[in-house]
Amino acid sequence: MTNTRTATQPVAARTAGFWQAVLLLAGSCMPVLGSVLITPILPQLSEVFGDQPGSEVLVPMIVAIPALIIAIFAPFAGQIVDRLGRKNLLIIAMFAYALVGTAPAWLEDLQLILFSRVLVGVCEAAIMTACTTLIVDYFHEEKRRTRYLGLQTVVTTLAATVFIAIGGALGVAGWHTPFWVYAISIVIAVPMIFLLWEPSRDDRTDAHVARAAGEKVRVPWRLLAAPLVVTLFGGFTFYVLIIEASYLVVGTGVAATDTGVIGLVAALASLATAAGAFTFARIAKLAPRVQLPIAFGLQAVGMLVIWLGGGLPAVVVGAIVASAGSGLLLPTLLTWALSKIAFEERGRSTGWWQTSFYLGQFLTPILMGALAAAVGGLSVAVGVVGIVAALVAIVLGVLLRRPAVAAPERAAA
C-alpha cells in the first residue's frame, strides 16, 4: 500500500531550531559537570577518607573514573542509539544521571561513592553520544551543523569554568553539598520530553545505507579509522594543560595555596579554549585538511613556549595559545569523523568517537606522569608533547592534501 503522506510530505519536514539547539547543548554539558564540579573539594575528600587503604589513589578516581567509563560504554550507547532511538535513551539517561550523580550527597562510604561514579560515567556516555548524534541529525545543512558542533565545544568549555566556581563555592558548606548540582539534569530533561523528537529513517534530506531487509548495519571503519586514531591523540593533547596547568604554575614558584593565581591561569586557558572553538565555524570552509594542522600547530607552539620560556609569563602565554588550538581541535575532529557517516551508522560511530576521545583524556595523567619521570620534569614533558603535536600537524597537512579517492555513493534506504 502506498503511503501518500510520505511521498508528498516526508517526516523530516520538521525543522530543528533555537530550543532544540539549546537543549542539546545543555545536555552536552553534563559530562563536563561530572569531570570538573567536584575538583575543588578533592582536598576535603582526601581528609575525610585519608585513613582508608589506597585513598591516595581512590579519591582522585572519583573525578577520573567517569572518563574511563565513557570510553568503555560509548560504543554500546551508540548501538542503542541506532537500534532503539536517540530521544528515549537521552531522556532515560538524563533522569538516571540526576539519581546517581546526587547519590554521594547522602553516601558516607568511599566504595559506594566510587560505584555511583561508575554509573555516572555510564549515563554520561549515553547523554553525550545521544546529544552529539541528534545535533548531527537535526541540523542537516553543513553551515548549521558546523556552527552547532563548534558551539558544543564553546558551551561545554564555558560551562566547565562555571562548574568549577560553583563546586568551590558550595564546597564551603561541606563536601556533600556540590553533588546536589547533578539534579540540574532533571530541569533539562523535562523540556526535552516535549521539544525533542526522534529523527525518522524516512528522512530524505539525510544519507542512508543501502542494505537488504534485515541486514545489520556495520560500523564504517574505512571512514572512521583515521579520525579515531587522530582523535585518541587529540584527546590526550586536549587534556594535557587542563590537568597540568596548576602544577606548571606552582613549578614557577607560585605557592600551592595561592588559588587566586592558579585559578586565574586556568580561567584564561578555559576562555582561550572557548575562543578557539568559536573560530571553528568561521573557518569551516577551510576543511579539516587545513583546520587540523592549525589546531595541532597552535597546541605545539603553546607547549613549546611553556618549555622554552620558563617562568609564569611563559606558562600563561603558552597555556592561552595551546588552549586556543585545543578549542579549534575538538569540533574539527568531530566534524571530520561524522560528516560523511550515514544516518543508520551515526549513533555507533559517534559512540566510537567518544570512546577514542575520552580514552585519550583518561590516559593523559598516566602518560604525562610517566613522561615527566622519564625526561626529568613536567615542563620538559609538555615540550616533548608539543614536538609530537608539531609532527602530527605536519603529517596531517601532507596526508590530508592528497586527492581523496571518491567513495561509492550510498543509495537511499
C-alpha positions as CSV (number, residue, x, y, z in Angstrom):
1,M,0.0,0.0,0.0
2,T,1.4,3.4,-0.9
3,N,2.0,5.9,1.8
4,T,0.9,9.2,0.2
5,R,1.9,11.2,3.2
6,T,5.5,10.0,3.0
7,A,5.6,10.7,-0.8
8,T,4.3,14.3,-0.5
9,Q,5.3,15.3,2.9
10,P,8.3,13.5,4.4
11,V,8.5,13.1,8.2
12,A,11.7,15.1,8.1
13,A,9.7,18.3,7.3
14,R,10.0,19.1,11.0
15,T,12.9,21.5,11.4
16,A,15.1,22.0,14.5
17,G,15.6,25.5,15.7
18,F,16.8,27.5,18.7
19,W,15.2,25.5,21.6
20,Q,16.4,22.1,20.2
21,A,19.9,23.5,19.9
22,V,19.8,25.0,23.5
23,L,18.6,21.7,25.0
24,L,21.2,19.6,23.2
25,L,24.0,21.9,24.1
26,A,22.8,22.0,27.7
27,G,22.7,18.2,27.7
28,S,26.2,18.1,26.3
29,C,27.4,19.9,29.4
30,M,26.6,17.0,31.7
31,P,29.8,15.1,31.1
32,V,31.7,18.3,31.8
33,L,29.8,18.7,35.0
34,G,30.8,15.2,36.0
35,S,34.5,15.8,35.5
36,V,35.1,19.3,37.0
37,L,32.4,20.1,39.5
38,I,34.0,18.2,42.4
39,T,37.6,19.0,41.7
40,P,37.6,21.9,44.3
41,I,36.5,19.5,47.1
42,L,39.2,16.8,46.4
43,P,41.3,18.0,49.3
44,Q,38.3,17.7,51.6
45,L,37.6,14.2,50.4
46,S,41.3,13.3,50.9
47,E,41.0,14.4,54.5
48,V,37.7,12.6,55.1
49,F,38.8,9.3,53.6
50,G,42.5,9.6,54.3
51,D,42.6,6.8,56.8
52,Q,41.2,4.3,54.3
53,P,43.6,2.0,52.4
54,G,44.5,3.3,49.0
55,S,42.7,6.6,49.5
56,E,45.6,8.5,47.7
57,V,44.5,6.7,44.5
58,L,40.8,6.1,45.1
59,V,39.9,9.7,45.9
60,P,41.3,11.2,42.6
61,M,39.5,8.3,40.9
62,I,36.2,9.9,42.0
63,V,37.0,12.5,39.3
64,A,38.8,10.4,36.8
65,I,36.7,7.2,36.6
66,P,33.7,8.6,34.6
67,A,36.1,9.4,31.7
68,L,37.2,5.7,31.6
69,I,33.6,4.5,31.8
70,I,32.6,6.8,28.9
71,A,35.4,5.3,26.9
72,I,34.2,1.8,27.6
73,F,30.5,2.3,27.3
74,A,30.1,4.9,24.5
75,P,30.1,2.3,21.7
76,F,27.3,0.4,23.4
77,A,25.4,3.6,23.8
78,G,26.0,4.2,20.1
79,Q,24.5,0.8,19.3
80,I,21.4,1.5,21.4
81,V,21.0,4.9,19.8
82,D,21.0,3.3,16.4
83,R,18.7,0.5,17.3
84,L,16.2,1.9,19.8
85,G,16.3,5.6,19.1
86,R,18.1,8.8,20.2
87,K,15.5,10.6,22.2
88,N,14.4,7.7,24.5
89,L,17.9,6.9,25.5
90,L,18.7,10.6,26.2
91,I,15.7,11.1,28.4
92,I,16.3,8.0,30.4
93,A,20.0,8.8,30.9
94,M,19.3,12.4,32.0
95,F,16.9,11.3,34.8
96,A,19.2,8.4,35.8
97,Y,22.1,10.9,35.9
98,A,20.3,13.0,38.5
99,L,19.8,10.0,40.7
100,V,23.3,8.5,40.6
101,G,25.0,11.9,40.4
102,T,23.4,13.2,43.6
103,A,24.0,9.8,45.4
104,P,27.3,10.9,47.1
105,A,25.3,13.8,48.8
106,W,23.9,11.2,51.2
107,L,26.6,8.5,51.0
108,E,29.4,8.1,53.5
109,D,31.2,5.0,52.1
110,L,34.1,5.6,49.7
111,Q,33.5,2.4,47.8
112,L,29.8,3.2,47.3
113,I,30.7,6.7,46.1
114,L,33.1,5.2,43.6
115,F,30.4,2.8,42.4
116,S,28.0,5.7,41.9
117,R,30.7,7.5,39.8
118,V,30.9,4.4,37.6
119,L,27.1,4.8,37.0
120,V,27.6,8.5,36.3
121,G,30.1,7.6,33.6
122,V,27.6,5.2,32.0
123,C,24.9,7.9,32.0
124,E,27.4,10.4,30.6
125,A,28.3,8.0,27.7
126,A,24.7,7.8,26.8
127,I,24.0,11.5,27.1
128,M,27.0,12.7,25.1
129,T,26.5,10.1,22.4
130,A,22.8,10.9,22.0
131,C,23.2,14.7,22.2
132,T,26.0,14.7,19.6
133,T,24.1,12.3,17.3
134,L,21.0,14.4,17.5
135,I,22.9,17.6,16.7
136,V,24.2,15.9,13.5
137,D,20.7,14.5,12.8
138,Y,18.7,17.7,13.3
139,F,21.0,20.2,11.5
140,H,21.5,18.8,8.0
141,E,22.9,21.9,6.4
142,E,26.7,22.0,6.6
143,K,26.8,25.5,7.8
144,R,24.3,25.0,10.7
145,R,25.8,21.6,11.6
146,T,29.3,23.2,11.7
147,R,28.0,26.1,13.8
148,Y,26.4,23.9,16.5
149,L,29.3,21.4,16.7
150,G,31.5,24.4,17.3
151,L,29.1,25.8,19.9
152,Q,29.1,22.5,21.6
153,T,32.8,23.0,22.5
154,V,32.3,26.6,23.3
155,V,29.4,26.0,25.7
156,T,30.9,23.0,27.4
157,T,34.2,24.9,27.9
158,L,32.5,27.9,29.4
159,A,30.3,25.5,31.5
160,A,33.5,23.9,32.9
161,T,34.6,27.3,34.2
162,V,31.2,28.0,35.8
163,F,31.0,24.5,37.3
164,I,34.4,24.8,38.9
165,A,33.4,28.1,40.5
166,I,30.1,26.6,41.7
167,G,31.8,23.5,43.1
168,G,34.2,25.6,45.1
169,A,31.5,27.9,46.4
170,L,29.3,25.1,47.5
171,G,32.2,23.1,48.9
172,V,32.4,25.7,51.7
173,A,29.3,24.2,53.2
174,G,30.8,20.7,53.2
175,W,31.9,18.1,50.7
176,H,28.4,16.6,50.3
177,T,26.8,19.8,49.0
178,P,28.2,20.2,45.5
179,F,26.8,16.8,44.5
180,W,23.3,18.2,44.6
181,V,24.1,20.2,41.5
182,Y,23.7,17.0,39.4
183,A,19.9,17.3,39.9
184,I,20.0,20.0,37.2
185,S,19.8,17.3,34.6
186,I,16.1,16.9,35.6
187,V,15.5,20.6,34.8
188,I,16.9,20.0,31.3
189,A,15.3,16.6,30.7
190,V,11.7,17.8,31.3
191,P,11.6,20.2,28.3
192,M,13.5,17.6,26.2
193,I,10.4,15.3,26.5
194,F,8.3,17.9,24.8
195,L,10.6,19.7,22.4
196,L,12.8,16.9,21.0
197,W,11.7,14.2,18.6
198,E,13.1,11.0,17.2
199,P,14.6,11.5,13.8
200,S,13.0,9.4,11.1
201,R,14.7,6.8,9.0
202,D,12.5,8.0,6.2
203,D,14.2,11.4,6.2
204,R,15.0,12.2,2.6
205,T,17.4,15.1,3.5
206,D,19.9,12.7,5.0
207,A,22.2,10.0,3.7
208,H,21.1,6.4,4.3
209,V,22.8,3.0,4.0
210,A,21.6,0.8,1.2
211,R,21.1,-2.7,2.6
212,A,18.9,-5.8,2.2
213,A,16.0,-6.2,4.6
214,G,17.2,-7.5,8.0
215,E,20.8,-6.9,7.2
216,K,22.8,-5.4,10.1
217,V,24.4,-2.0,9.6
218,R,28.1,-2.2,10.4
219,V,30.5,0.4,11.8
220,P,32.0,2.2,8.8
221,W,35.6,1.5,9.8
222,R,37.0,2.6,6.5
223,L,35.7,6.1,7.1
224,L,36.4,6.2,10.8
225,A,39.8,4.5,11.3
226,A,42.0,7.6,10.6
227,P,39.8,10.1,12.5
228,L,39.6,7.8,15.6
229,V,43.4,7.4,15.7
230,V,43.9,11.1,15.4
231,T,41.1,11.7,18.0
232,L,42.9,9.5,20.5
233,F,46.0,11.6,20.3
234,G,43.8,14.8,20.2
235,G,42.0,13.7,23.4
236,F,45.4,13.4,25.0
237,T,46.8,16.7,23.9
238,F,43.4,18.4,24.7
239,Y,43.7,17.5,28.4
240,V,47.4,18.0,28.9
241,L,47.1,21.6,30.0
242,I,43.7,21.1,31.6
243,I,45.3,18.6,34.0
244,E,48.8,20.0,34.3
245,A,48.4,23.8,34.2
246,S,48.1,24.2,38.0
247,Y,51.3,22.1,38.5
248,L,53.1,24.2,35.9
249,V,52.1,27.4,37.7
250,V,53.3,26.0,41.0
251,G,56.5,24.9,39.4
252,T,57.3,28.6,38.6
253,G,57.4,29.4,42.3
254,V,53.7,30.3,43.0
255,A,52.6,28.8,46.3
256,A,50.2,25.8,46.0
257,T,47.9,27.7,48.4
258,D,47.7,30.7,46.0
259,T,44.5,29.5,44.4
260,G,43.8,33.0,43.1
261,V,46.7,33.0,40.6
262,I,46.2,29.3,39.8
263,G,42.5,29.8,39.2
264,L,43.2,32.9,37.0
265,V,45.6,31.0,34.7
266,A,43.0,28.1,34.5
267,A,40.3,30.6,33.7
268,L,42.3,32.3,31.0
269,A,43.1,29.0,29.4
270,S,39.4,28.0,29.5
271,L,38.4,31.2,27.8
272,A,41.0,30.7,25.2
273,T,39.6,27.2,24.5
274,A,36.2,28.7,24.0
275,A,37.6,31.4,21.7
276,G,39.3,28.7,19.6
277,A,36.1,26.7,19.3
278,F,34.3,29.9,18.4
279,T,36.5,30.4,15.4
280,F,35.7,26.9,14.1
281,A,32.5,28.0,12.3
282,R,34.2,31.0,10.8
283,I,37.0,28.9,9.2
284,A,34.9,25.8,8.4
285,K,35.2,26.4,4.7
286,L,38.9,25.6,5.0
287,A,38.0,21.9,5.8
288,P,39.8,19.6,8.2
289,R,42.9,19.3,6.0
290,V,43.7,22.9,7.0
291,Q,42.0,23.1,10.4
292,L,43.7,20.1,11.9
293,P,47.3,21.3,11.2
294,I,46.4,24.7,12.5
295,A,44.9,23.3,15.7
296,F,47.8,20.9,16.4
297,G,50.2,23.6,15.4
298,L,48.8,26.0,18.0
299,Q,49.0,23.4,20.6
300,A,52.6,22.7,19.7
301,V,53.6,26.4,19.8
302,G,51.9,26.9,23.2
303,M,53.6,23.9,24.7
304,L,57.0,24.8,23.4
305,V,56.6,28.3,24.8
306,I,55.9,26.8,28.2
307,W,59.0,24.5,27.9
308,L,61.5,27.0,26.5
309,G,60.2,30.2,28.1
310,G,60.3,29.3,31.7
311,G,58.6,31.4,34.4
312,L,55.0,32.3,35.0
313,P,54.5,34.6,32.0
314,A,55.6,31.8,29.6
315,V,53.1,29.4,31.3
316,V,50.3,31.9,30.9
317,V,51.1,32.7,27.2
318,G,51.7,29.1,26.3
319,A,48.5,27.9,28.0
320,I,46.5,30.5,26.2
321,V,47.9,29.7,22.8
322,A,47.7,25.9,23.2
323,S,44.2,26.1,24.6
324,A,43.1,28.1,21.6
325,G,44.4,25.3,19.5
326,S,42.5,22.7,21.6
327,G,39.3,24.7,21.2
328,L,39.6,24.5,17.4
329,L,40.7,20.9,17.5
330,L,37.7,19.3,19.2
331,P,34.9,20.3,16.8
332,T,37.2,19.8,13.8
333,L,37.9,16.2,14.9
334,L,34.2,15.6,15.5
335,T,33.1,17.0,12.1
336,W,35.9,15.2,10.3
337,A,34.8,11.9,11.8
338,L,31.0,12.2,11.4
339,S,30.2,14.4,8.4
340,K,30.3,11.6,5.9
341,I,28.6,9.0,8.1
342,A,25.1,7.8,7.1
343,F,22.0,8.0,9.4
344,E,21.9,4.3,10.4
345,E,25.6,4.3,11.3
346,R,25.8,7.6,13.1
347,G,25.0,6.6,16.6
348,R,27.6,3.9,16.9
349,S,30.1,6.0,15.0
350,T,29.6,8.8,17.5
351,G,30.0,6.3,20.3
352,W,33.3,5.1,19.0
353,W,34.4,8.7,18.6
354,Q,33.6,9.4,22.2
355,T,35.5,6.3,23.2
356,S,38.6,7.5,21.4
357,F,38.4,11.0,22.8
358,Y,37.7,10.1,26.4
359,L,40.3,7.3,26.4
360,G,42.8,9.9,25.4
361,Q,41.6,12.0,28.3
362,F,41.8,9.1,30.8
363,L,45.4,8.3,29.6
364,T,46.6,11.8,29.9
365,P,47.6,11.9,33.6
366,I,49.1,8.4,33.3
367,L,51.2,9.2,30.2
368,M,52.3,12.6,31.5
369,G,53.4,11.2,34.8
370,A,55.5,8.6,33.1
371,L,56.9,11.1,30.6
372,A,57.8,13.6,33.2
373,A,59.6,10.9,35.2
374,A,61.5,9.8,32.0
375,V,62.6,13.3,30.9
376,G,63.2,14.8,34.3
377,G,60.4,17.4,34.7
378,L,56.9,18.3,33.8
379,S,57.7,21.4,31.7
380,V,60.1,19.3,29.6
381,A,57.4,16.6,29.2
382,V,55.0,19.3,28.0
383,G,57.6,20.4,25.5
384,V,58.0,16.8,24.2
385,V,54.3,16.6,23.7
386,G,54.5,19.9,21.8
387,I,57.1,18.4,19.5
388,V,55.0,15.4,18.8
389,A,51.9,17.7,18.2
390,A,54.0,19.6,15.6
391,L,55.0,16.4,13.8
392,V,51.3,15.3,13.8
393,A,50.4,18.7,12.3
394,I,52.9,18.3,9.5
395,V,52.0,14.7,8.8
396,L,48.2,15.6,8.6
397,G,49.0,18.6,6.5
398,V,50.7,16.4,3.9
399,L,48.4,13.3,4.0
400,L,45.0,15.2,4.0
401,R,46.0,17.3,1.0
402,R,46.3,14.1,-1.1
403,P,43.5,13.8,-3.6
404,A,40.8,11.7,-1.9
405,V,39.6,8.6,-3.6
406,A,35.9,9.1,-4.4
407,A,33.8,6.8,-2.2
408,P,30.9,4.9,-3.8
409,E,27.7,6.7,-3.2
410,R,25.2,5.1,-0.9
411,A,21.7,4.7,-2.2
412,A,18.9,6.0,-0.1
413,A,17.4,3.5,2.3
